[in-house]
Amino acid sequence: LGQEAEGVGIAIAARQLGVKLIIRQLDGSHGPPPVYVYPSEDYVSPLQLTICLLFRPGHYELLYAEGAPRLPEPPQLRARCSFCHEEASLKTEALLTCFHRLCKSCMVSAGGSPGGGVAG
């Protein structure tokens, strides 16, 4: 069939999500990096969305094209606090530079304000 098993799963996921998925692979080989398009080159996303990923052996990274619209985050989300692991309503704007989110009580314990960041 000429395809890796992972490619089939990626093609199915892209079609189910309604997006065109472009993967650029950095594997250390000479020449331009290989580019893979899922589910296919001629696929038109019903949502008009194209997602570009950089694949390096072992993981993927999301790439944003310059000027590309970004999906808005909700002002709050229901998730677990990065410190106490209790489920809480966490403010999106209170994302710390280390990419953790703290509940109100942990934020205060860490020396921050209940609605904002930690004093540094």
N, C-alpha and C positions, 0 to 999 in steps of 0.2 A: 504494500500500500504506500510505502514511501513516506510515512509520517511517524513521528515519535508518539507514544501514547499520551504524553502530556499535551501535545498539540491538539489532539482531539478534544480533550477536556477544556482547553482554553477556547477553542472554537465554539463549543456548546455554550460555555459561560458567556461569551461575547454576544452570541445570538439571543440567549435568554435575557440578558441585561439590556439588549437593544442598543449596543454600542459597537463601534468599529474599534478594534484594539490593534495598536501597532507596537511591536516589540523590537527593540534594537539590542543586539547581543554584543557584549564586550567579553571576548574570551581569550585575548592575548594573541590572536592570529594576525598576520600581516594583511594590510589592505583595509578597505572600508568595512565597518561592522555589518554583519548580516542583518537584514530587516525582514520581519515576518508580520503579515497582516492577517488578522482573524476577524470574522469567520472567513472572509475572502477579500481579494483586492477590489472587486466590483460591488461589495456589500454597501448599501446605503442605510445608515442608522435612522430608524424612525424617530429618534430623539434628537437627531443632528449632533450626536456626541461622538468624539473620537478621543480615546484614552491612549497615551503613549507611555510605555514602560521601558526602563533600561534593565536588561537582564545581565547580571554578572554571576558567574558560577556560585550557586548557593542561595541567591536571593534576587528579588525584583525591587526596583525603585520607581516611583511615580515621577514622570517628567511633565512639566507644564510648559506649553508653548508660550512664547512672549505674546501678551495681549489676549490670551485665551481666557474665557470666562471661567470663574471658579464657582463650584457649587457652594451655596451659602450654608453655614453651620447654624443649627438652632441655637437660640440664646441660652438654653439650658438642656442638659441631657441627664437621663436617669442612668447612673453607672456606679461602679464601686470606687470609693476613695482609694487613691494610690498608697496611702499610709495605713489606715485602719481597716481597709477592705470592706467597710460597711456600705450597703447600697444607699445612695443619697442623690439629691438633685444637685448637680454640679454645673456651675456657670462656665460657659464656653470661653468667655473673656478672661477667666481666671487660670488659663493654661499656663503652667510654669515653664521657664526656659528649658527645663529638663524633660518636658512633655508629660509631666504628672499633673493630675488634678486632685485637689484636696477638698474634703467636706468642710463645712463652716468651723466645726470644733477643732479639727486638725489644723486648719489655716490659722486660727487664733493661737493654738498651742505652738505653732512654728514661728509666731511673732508677726503675723500678717493681719490684715483686716478681714472680717468675715466675707466681704464681697470682692476682695481683690487679691493682690499678690503678696508675697512674703518680703519683709524688709531685708535688704541685703547689705 
